[in-house]
Amino acid sequence: MRVMFTINSGPDDPKQAVALKEKLEALMSEFGLEGTTRGDEYSKRASYSGSYRSSAKED
């Protein structure tokens, strides 16, 4: 299985994007997926992208 996501907060509330990123990372771990999330939080926006997949031995 492969999961990819992109989060862009816009100027509304970057803290919500950070919270969502953390929840998605926990969910990926819960499903045993390995990968990374990259991005940053700035004063007026946040932007993240993640790519996760099951390990090759499970495919």
C-alpha positions in Angstrom: 0.0 0.0 0.0 1.2 3.5 -0.7 -0.2 6.8 0.8 0.7 10.3 -0.3 -0.7 13.5 1.1 -0.3 17.3 0.8 -1.4 19.8 3.4 -1.4 23.6 2.7 -3.0 25.8 5.4 -3.2 29.1 3.6 -3.3 32.1 5.9 -6.3 30.9 8.0 -4.7 28.8 10.8 -1.3 27.0 10.3 -1.7 25.4 13.7 -4.6 23.2 12.3 -2.3 22.0 9.5 0.4 21.1 12.1 -2.2 19.1 14.1 -3.4 17.3 11.0 0.1 16.4 10.0 0.8 14.9 13.4 -2.4 12.9 13.3 -1.6 11.6 9.8 1.9 10.6 10.9 0.4 8.7 13.9 -2.1 7.0 11.6 0.6 5.9 9.1 2.6 4.4 12.0 -0.6 2.6 13.3 -1.0 1.0 9.9 2.7 0.0 9.8 3.6 2.3 7.0 7.1 3.7 6.6 8.0 7.0 5.1 8.5 10.7 5.7 6.7 14.0 6.0 8.5 17.1 4.8 7.6 20.8 5.1 7.5 23.7 7.5 5.3 25.9 9.6 5.6 29.6 9.1 3.9 32.5 10.9 1.0 32.7 8.5 1.0 29.3 6.8 2.1 25.7 6.9 2.9 23.4 4.1 3.6 19.6 4.3 3.8 16.6 2.0 4.1 13.0 3.0 4.8 9.8 1.3 4.4 6.4 3.1 4.3 2.8 2.0 4.2 -0.7 3.4 7.5 -2.4 3.6 8.6 -4.4 0.6 8.4 -7.7 2.5 4.6 -7.1 3.0 3.9 -6.3 -0.6 
